[in-house]
Amino acid sequence: MAADEIRGAVQGTAPVPLSVLDLVTVGVGSTASDALRTSVELARLTESRGFHRYWVAEHHSMPGVASSSPAVILAHLAAHTSRIRLGSGGVMLPNHAPLVIAEQFGTLEALAPGRVDLGLGRAPGTDGATAAALRRSDRLNESADDFPQQLTELTRFLDDDFPDGHPYGRIHAVPGPVQATAPGGVQSPHRPPVWLLGSSGFSARLAGALGLPFAFAHHFSAHNTIPALDLYRETFRPSEVLDAPYALIGVSALATDDEKEARRQVRATGLNMVRLRTGRPGLFPSPEEAEAHRFSAMEEEFIESWGANIVHGTADEVRSGLDDLHKRTGADELMITSHAHSGELRLRSYELIADAYELRAAA
């Protein structure tokens, strides 16, 4: 597959496709049901405005993040959209049996043929105790070397092609590969494309070696972005999946009508991260709560560092920041995650970004 085949057609002035990463944020004063309704609204809005993908991230034991079950959420979003690509950003492979993931995403592909992505990560997406509860085994002690083996097993299930004599040779992930009709009436199996996600060099190197598309978590590992992308491109080997490197980066960005409001929301995001990093996750705090909080000198330093990697401000300021980031990284796609206390502000942020780039859905 050529990179152009996974690159969305840009309808507007954006230099690359723009996509969405949704953490299904639950703010103080709202519920998970509210957050999930916002996700439906956001998926429909961004589809109508020409965003390319809509991914949901797997997190656990975090009251302010209602995306513990990406496959369930994606099935719901598939019923409320018709064109935008839907996927996981990502499913944490070590938390699940590969056969279960193959069945879940085979089902999603059957529900929304040709528009499902399977993004995979190797981190637990939570703390160690929660990861142990998820896995119910000693798999918590598996090393990074086990991830490629898990990935191979998952890919075999997705393709339904275990070799003769393999212990799983008579096991089939159902629904399996969809028979897609190619030009000329030729039937060929199709299943969700696999992406590798990462925040360091491990997944970058593995994605390159396997010739897979790569998504890097710039939004929480900005200092590693350039080295990881360089490593991915240097180690890339053409494959049946992709003939040239294709790198997407996750970007934290928030556009508001008022620059001051953007700064207030970023500070609330900082308080949220302080609590998360100190083992006290909760609902996403309001700007008023952040303004009333007495931060220590160490917390202030952390917030300043964290906030520096959030592109925020008016629509024009956010566009300028995103354009600069694209120039510095050479990313093939930008996947935007907008953190704000209210669903209304998150919706407005994507609307303003679409306006800034004159995005419009393809006819």
C-alpha angles and dihedrals in degrees: 000000000000120000088242089064093063094035111093119233106256110230101190138017099307111122091220136015114287119215140177133247112194124197091177091236118212112204128200108280095027136082139229088257089057091049093050091050088052089053091056090049091047094049091051093045095049092044090053091048097051105257110157108219138015114204130182122209126222114235131158138203093012112123092200095054117064097184101100092126111043096174092056092048092046091052089054092048091048088060091055100043136051111189115019116098114249127205153136121277076203153341108196101233098201089059094062143046107255091232091058092053091047090052094046095049093039086057091049091050089052090051096046107020116205098006106077125104126193110210114185132199131184099213119094095239089226144041124304097258092052091046089054090050090051095050100038090202143070090275088109086080094056115123128231087261089072094061095076089051092051089047092052091051092049092049091051090053092048092050094038090224111124108155122253112280095025113136088238095043093110095044118096129192104227124235088038132183112334116235102239121192113234125200109293093035095279113154116222132170116255129189135166113293114245120233126188117223126202150157097202140032099281099078091035091059093043093049089050094049092049095042094239130144113263131215118196124201098229089158092073104017104041095150090062098047102094095040092048094048091047090050092049093051094044094051097039116128120188113249141176085270101050135007097198136024117279117190127184123186128204112230130190107221134159125185121190136174089242122047091211091058090053090055091049092052092048090054090051088051088053092054089049091053093046090056092046094049091049094051097258105109116174143149115317105274125237121244088248090056090050092048091053094046118103106224122201120232089257091051091049090053091050093049092050091051093045094046092052089071095052113092102218144156134068121351092263092049092050092048090051091050094048092047090051092049091050091051092049096047105029088221116177092218138014118219110198126208116188117201117199137141096243131050090225092061092048091051091047091050094058091044091054092047090050089051092049091054095036088235118184133172118258114257 
